[in-house]
Amino acid sequence: MAVPKRKSSRSNTRSRRSQWKAEAPTLVKTVEGGKVVYSQPHRAKVVTDSAGTELFLEYKGRKVADV
Amino acid sequence: MPKPTKGPRLGGGPAHERLMLRNLATALFTHGSITTTETKAKRLQPFAERLVTFAKRGDLHARRRVLAQVTDKTAVHILFTEIAPQVAEREGGYTRITKLGYRKGDNAPLAVIELVLEPVSPKAKPAKAKAEKPAAKAAAEVAAEVVESAEEAEEVTEVTDEAVSEVAEEAVADAAEEVEVAAEAVVDEAVEAGDKE
């Protein structure tokens, strides 16, 4: 099995880790029932009842899957 | 004919991908709708639609060619006897992919791929739309002209109203000045009369 010859320096480790970045998702802004909602484009949304219980996934007015 | 896939195969290799696509297609034809990852759904779409095209042809040769790919006889039977008549009117686009959320374990983007079995409702053809558009445009232009002429007429009436009112005001002002002048003259005369006395 290949094994590292030397301990990786603190500098090298930190330089490598400085490239781990989170990406902001691209969102679309819509107004639903007077509220501004940000959501992912072209992706089904969860439909909830008034109590907040998740019912099913909906896309373009069609039920596509259960939660 | 679907476009050949470029890049690496799904799974371990070409054979693995073929098997995976067969199994996915079998599941799709038996259940009508399956939830899988986006990548697999995208790869499955052309494969499954090609099989549906064979099913629409419906002869024994077509059935044998499908059976060479999907080895489940039950699924092929469902495809030829139930699915094919329902999509007989449809000119391609037999499946629909809808993107869902992300899988809990590995955050993989999931999608639902389903057979489109609703009856075809064709949209208005573009040639017709083109014919309708110029007519609509012409109607709109005529309407706009009518509106403009009406607006112009309104403007004219406004102008005349303003002119009339201005003239009247001037006349009133002139009259008032004359009255003032007359009053002054009267006052002067009175003063002169007083001086004489």
Interface residues (C-beta under 8 A of the other chain):
Chain A: H42 R43 A44 V46 L57 Y59 V64 A65
Chain B: T35 T98 K99 L100 G101 V112 E114
